C-alpha cells in the first residue's frame, strides 16, 4: 500500500508532541485502487512515563466516505471532520471492542491516558457495561502488557478463601493445605491484577490489601517469609463505594488509595451510537444473512438497557433465532423487549411473572425490596431476610442494577495527588535564562503545575542548575515567570523541566488552567 514518504515521521512527531495522532488519510493499494483509512496513534509509556512504543488503530472508511458523497456531503479524505465519529475497533483479550459514540471515544482517550501511569485505577459502572474490557485495555496498553493479566472476582469465592487466593498459603496453614501455594499477587508480579467486585472484600482482607498497595511486604497465610511484589492494581465495582465507606463496610483509606484514578464506564443508554453498532455486530455473529431495519434500531436505542451490553447481546441472539425473515423489524424488537417471544410462540402479557417460576418470583421480590428502600442494599437485604453478600450475588445473577446517584454523570475522577502530575499537551514557546544571562528559546510539548516537557533544547549542559523560565500561559494574557531546573535531557533535544520557585498568584492561575484542561478531557478534579 503506497503512502507519502514523509508520513511516518510526521505521524510520529505528532504522537510525541501532542500525545496522539488522528486523521482520515487516503492510501493506494498495489492494485492501484485508493482507499480511505481513519488512523489513530497513541504512545505506550514505561514506569517513568517515557515513550517506549506506539499503539495504532486503523479503520477503513472508504464506503462511509463514498456514501457521504452520494448524500451530498463532500468529505475531504485527508482531514479529520467534525461530522459523525467513525466506528473504531479494538481487539482486547480476544474480544472485539466496538466504539461508535462520541462519549466512548472521549472515555477511551481517558483510559489510554491512565494506561501510561503506574497508579491504581478504580473502574465503576453498571452490570454488563464493559468494566472488565476497560481493565484489560488498561493492562494491554501499559508497559506491563508483556506479562499476562491476573484477574479474580472477589465475590465469586467463599469468604474464607479470598485471603488465601490473593496472598497464598504455606503447607499446613489450615485443614487441607497439603502443599504451599503462591497467591494471585505473586503470580501478578511485574504485571497487573484485576480485582472485580472489590466492594465485596471482607474488612480483614481490605487491611492487607491496603498494605500491599502502599508497597509493604506481606506474609502468606501461615507463612514467616516476607513477600514483596511489583503489581499494578485495577479494581472494579458496580456498587457505590462512598456509601459503603459511610456505612462502615469499606475502609475509607483503601477507597482513597484505590481511587487515584476513577473511571466510570458510561451505561449503554448514554451511548445510542454504540447500541446500533453493537446490535449489528452481535447479529452478524449469530445470523450473518439477517439485518436490522431502521425502526428496529430506533426501538433498540429507545430501550434503557438495565443489563447493558450483556442484555443487548442476549436480546439480539433471541431475535436472530425467533424469526426466519431476512430483516428484523421494530415490531419484533418491541415484542422481544416486552417478553412476548416465547419458545412455544404464545405470548404472555408484558411484565407478567409466569406462575410456578420461583426464580422470577425471587427476582421480583428483590426488585420490590430495592424500590422500597430507595436502592439501599443493606436495608433491602435485611427486609428480605438474607445477607448483604447473598443479595449482591443475586443482583449479579439477575443482572439487576442499583443506580449510584449523581456520580453517574462523571466519566472519571482524578485524585488530588495525581492532579499534580497531569500533563496537558501544548505547543508554546518558552524562554530559558541561565545564571550567566544566556537565553535559549525552546518549545514546550506538555505542561503541568509541576513542570514541563521541552523540545529543541540544543545545549542542555549550559543550562544545568537553576534557570529562569518564562512563557505565555495558553488561552490567556498571563506571563508565567518561575525558577526551574532541567531534571533530564536526551540526545534528541528533548528535556524535562521541574518548577522550583513560582509566585503563589501565578501558580494559582496555572493550576486553574490545568484544572480546565482536565475537565475538558472528562476528568472531575476533586480536592
N, C-alpha and C positions, 0 to 999 in steps of 0.2 A: 504494500500500500504506500503510495507516494505521499510526501508532505514537504513543506518548505524546510530547507536545511537548518534555518535559524530557529525553528520551532522548539526543539528540546531545550536549548539554552534559555530561550525566552520563558518557557513554562517553568523551568527550574528556578530561574531568577524570581519569578512571581511568587512561587511557593516559599522561597527563603525570605523574601522581603515582606510579603503580605500574609503568610501563613496558609495560603490556599491558591489554587488556580481553578477557574471555572469558565467555560465558554463553549459555544457551539461552533464547530470547525468543519471545514469541507476537506475531505481526503479523496484520493483517487486510487482505486484498486488497480492491480496489474492488468486486469481486463480492460481498463480504460474507463470504467463507469465511476462516476462521482457518488460519494456517499456523505451524508451529514452525520456527525457524531457529537454528542454532548459529553464533554470530558471534565472530570472533577479530580483534582490532585490535592492531597493534604500530607503534611510531613509526619513521619514517625520519629519519636524522640526517645532518648535514653533516660536514665535516672537523674541526670543533670540537666534535663530539658534541651540537650544538644541534638540537632537533627542527625538521624542515622539512616534515613531512607525515605522513600516517598510511596504513599498508597494511592493507587489510581483506580477510578471507576469510569467506564465508558459505556454510553448507551447510544445505539444507532437511532437517529431521529429522521431519517430520510423520508419515511412515509408520512410522519407528522407534518414536516415542512411542506411536502407536496400537497397534503390535504389543506393546509393553511393557505397555500397559494390558490387552490381551487375555490376556496371560500372567499377569495378576495383579500386575504390578509397576507401581504407580502412579508416574508421573514428574511432577514439577511443571514446567511449561513455562517458568517464569520464573527458575529457579535452575539452576546447574550441579550435576550429581550426581556422586557418586564411582563410578558404575557404569561400563559399557563406554565406552571412549574413542570419540567419534564419528569417522566417516571424514571426513578433510579432503582437499581437492583444491587443488592449486596449478598454475597454468599457467606453466611455466618454458621460455622459448625455444621455444614451440610444442609442448612435451611436457607431458602431464598427469602431475603428481607426486601419487601417492596416499599418504596417511599414515593408517594404521589402528591401529598398535601403540603402546602407551604409551611404549616406549623411543624410537620415532622421533618422537613428539610432543615428548618431552624433548630429543632431539637437535636437532630443528629450532628449538626455543627457543634452544639454544646457537648455532645457525647465525645466527639473527636478531640475537643479541647481537653476534656477530663482525662482521656486516654493517655495523653502526653505527660500527665503528672504521676506521682507515686502515692498520693494520699488515698485514704479510704473514701468510698463512694456509697451513698445510700440511695437506692433506686426505689421509688414508691409508685403506686399505680393500682388500678383496679385489677381484679382477677381476669386473666386472659388477655391483658393489654400488651404483653410482649416484654415483660421485665427481664426474663432470662435471656432473651435475644440481645437486649441492651447490655446486660452484663457480659455476655460473650463478645459483643462488639468492642467493649472497653478493653477486654483482655487481648483480643486478636489485633487491635490497633495500637497496642502498647509494646514496649521493648521486651516484655516478658513473653511475647507470643510464641517463642520457640519451645517453651515448656507447656505441657497440657494444663488446661484449666481444671481445677478440682472443685466439684460442687456438691452441696448437701442441702436437703430440705430439712430444716430444723424441726418442723412439725411432724415429719413422717416417721421419726424414730421415737420409741418409748422414752420417757423422761430419764430413766436410769441408764440409758445407753448413749445419750447425747454427749456427755463429757468424755467417755472412753473413745467414742468415734472421732471427736475433734482432736483430742490431745493424746490418745493412745493409752496403752496399759502394759504393765510388766506381768510376767508369769506369776500366777498366784495372787494377783491383786484382788480377785473376787472369785466366787464359785464359777467354774467353767473356764477360767483364764488359764488354759493349759500351756500357752506359749505367749511370748511378748508380741505386741502388735504396735506398729507406728500409727500415730493419729493422722488425720487428714491435713493438719497444719504442717506436719513433717513432710508429707507427700507433696505439699504445695510449695515447698521451699524453692525460692527463686522464681516462683510463678504467682498465680492469682487464685484465691479461694473465693467461691461464690456461696454465701450463706443466705439461702432462700428462707422466707418466713422467719426472719430474725426476731420478730416480736414474740415468738413462742419459746425463746430460751429461758430456762429457769434462772432464778437470781444467782445461785452459786456459780453457774457457768458464765453468766454475764460478768462476774467479778474476774474470773480467769481470762476471759476474752479481752477485757479492758487492759489487763496487764500485758498481754501479748501485743495488743495494738500499740502500747506505749514502749514496746521493744524489750520488755523484761523477759528473761528466760523462765521456763516453766518446767514442771515435772509431769511425767506420765503418771497415770493412776498407779499407786503402789510403787512408784519409782523413787530413786535417790539421785539420779543424774540429771543435771540441768540441761535443758534443750533450748537452743536459740535458733530462730528461723527468720528468713527474709521473705515475707509474704505480703502481697497486697490484698486487702480485703474489700470485696464488693458485696454489699448486703442488699436484700430486697424485702419489701413487706407491702401488704395491702391494708395494713392497719394504720390508725392514727397514733404514731408513737408518742407525740406530745401529750395526747390524752392518757396514754399508758404511763408516761412519766408522772403526770399529775395524780394518777390513781395509785402510784407506787408499785406498778407492775414491771416497770422498766427503769433501769438506772439512768439518772439524768446525765451523769458524766459519760456513760457509754453512748448515750444518744448524741451528745455533742461531739464525741470522738469519732463516731461513725459518720456524722454529717458534715465532714469537711467540705464535701460536695454533695448536694442533694439534687437528684434528677427525678422529676415527675413525668412518667410516660402519659401523654395525653390519651384519654379514653377514645374509643373508636367513634363515638358520636360527635367528637370535636374534629373529626378528620373525614369529611364526606368524600373527598377525592380518593382517599385510601380505601373506603368502603367499595367504591366501584372497581378500583384496580385489583383489590384482593378477591372480590367476588368473581371477577372474570378469571383470575389466576386459579382459584380453587375449582372453578367449573372446568377449566381446561385440563386439570389433573384428573377429574372424575369422568368427564364426558367431553372429549375434545371436539366432538361434532355438534355440540349444542352451544347456544349463545343466549345472552340476556337481552330482552327488549329494553328500550329506553324507559318505559314506565316501570319495568321490573327494577331497574337501577334506582329510579326515583323512590320506589317503595322501600328498597333496602336502605337508602340514605335517610328516610324518614323515621326509621326504627331507632330506639335509644340504645340498643345493644348492651344490656347489662352484663352479658357474658363476654363482650368484646370480640376479639378475633377468633377465639375458640368457638363461640356461639355462631359467628358468621360461617366458619368453615363447616360446622355440623349442619347448619341450615342448607348451605349450598349442596352438600353431599346428599341431603334428603331430597332436595328439588331435582337433582340430577337423576335420581332413581325413580322419582314419583311420576315422571311424565315421559312419554315417548316422542313428544313433539320436538322438532329441532330448535325451537325458540321457547324460552321460559318467560312467561308474561307477568305483568304486575299483579294480576288477579291471583295467579298461582303463588306468588311470593306472599301476598297478604294472607291467603288461606293457610300457608305453611306457618307464618308468624302467629296466626291465631290458633294454631294447633289443630286445624281441620283436616290435615292429611293423616289418615290412619292406615295401618298396614292392610286392613280389610277394605279400605276405600270408603267406609262410612264415617262421616264427620261427627264430632261431638261439639257442644257449644264452647265458644271461646272462654278460657279461664276456668272451665269446669274441672273438677277433680274426679277422675274415674273411681267409682266405688270399688272397694276391696284393694286399692293400691296403697299400701302402707307407706311407701317411700314418698308418694305425692302428698299424703296426709301429713307426714313429718315435715316436709318442705314447707307446706302452708302454715303449719304451727310455728315454725321458726320465723317465717316472714312476718306473721302477725305479731309475734313477741318483739321483733325488732322495730316494727312500726309503733307498737305501744310504748316502747322505751326510747323512742327517738334515735334508734340506731346504737344505743348504749349496750355493748356486748356483755359486760359483766351483769347488768340488770336483766338482760334478756336470758342469759344462761341461768340465773337464779330463778327467774319466773318459770323456765322450762324444767327446772329441777335437774340440770346437768352441769358438768364442769365447764369452765370457760374454754379449756383446751378441746373438749369434745365439741363444743359449739363451733370453734374455729375450724375443726376438721369437717364438720357438716357443711359449713359455709363454702369450703373449697369443693366438697363433694357435689353440692347442688349448684355451684357457681353463683352464689348469692353475693352481691356487692353491698357493702355498707359505706355510703358516701362519707368522705373525711372532711366535709365542711369547706370553709373558704380557701383552704390550702390548695384546692383543686385548680385554682386559676393560675398557679405558678408552674413554670416549666422546670425551674431549677433554683436552688438556694446555695449560695457560696458563703462559707464561714468567714468571720472577721479575720482570722489568721490567713486564710487563702486570698482574701481581697488584696493583701499587701503584695502578692506575687502575680496578680492578674496583669498580663501584658497585652495592651491594646496595640493593634497594628497601626503604624503611622508611616508617613513619608515626609519628613521635615528636615530642614537644615539646622545644624547645631554648631555653635562656636565653642571650641576648647581653647583655653589660655593657660600656659604653664607658668611656673614661678619666675621664669626669665622674661616673661612678656610675649613669648612666641604664640601666635594664634594658628589654629587649624580648623578649617571648615570640613565638617563630616556630615554624614546622613544618618538620621535615626530611623530604624526599622520597626522598633516597638518601644512602648513607654509604659512605665508603671510608677507607683508612688515611691518605689524603692530605687529606681534607676532606669536605664535604657539600653537597648541593643543598638550598636553603631556599625556603620559600614564606611568604606573609603578612609579608614584610619591608616594613613600611609606611613606614619613614623611614630608608632606607639611608645618606643623607648624614650623619646624626647618628652613624653607626657606621662612618665611614671611619677608617682607621688600625687599630691593634692593639686587639682586643676580647677579653674573657674569654668563653669558650664552656663551657657546662655542660649535660649531658644524661645520662639513664639509658641505659646500653647495653642494647639489646633482649635479652630472654630471659636477663637476669642481674640482679644486685643492684649492679653496679658503676656508680658515677657517674663519667663521664669529664669531666675538667676540663682545659682547654687554652687556649692563646693562639691566636687566629686572625685572619684578615684577609679582608674581602669583596673578591673579585677581579673580580666583575661583578654587575650588577643591571639589571633591566629595569622597564619602566613597569607591568607586571602584578603586581609584588610578589615576583617570583622573584629569587633571587640565588645565587651560588656562593661558598662559604667555603673557604679553604685553611688547614689547620692549620699554625701556625708553630712553636709550642713545645708539647710534650706529654711528660709524665713517661714514662721508659722502661717502667715497670711497666704503666702504663695503655695505652701504645702496644702492648705485647705482648698484652694482653687484647683490644684492638681488632683486632689482626692475627689472633689465633686465631678471633675471631668472624667476620671476613670470610673466612677460610680455610674455616670450616664452611659459610658461605653459598655459596662457590664449589663445594664438594664436593656440597652439596645440589642444585645446578644441574647437576652432572655433570662438573665440571672436576677434573682432577688438578692439585694445586699442587706444582710441582717447584722446588726451590731452584736 
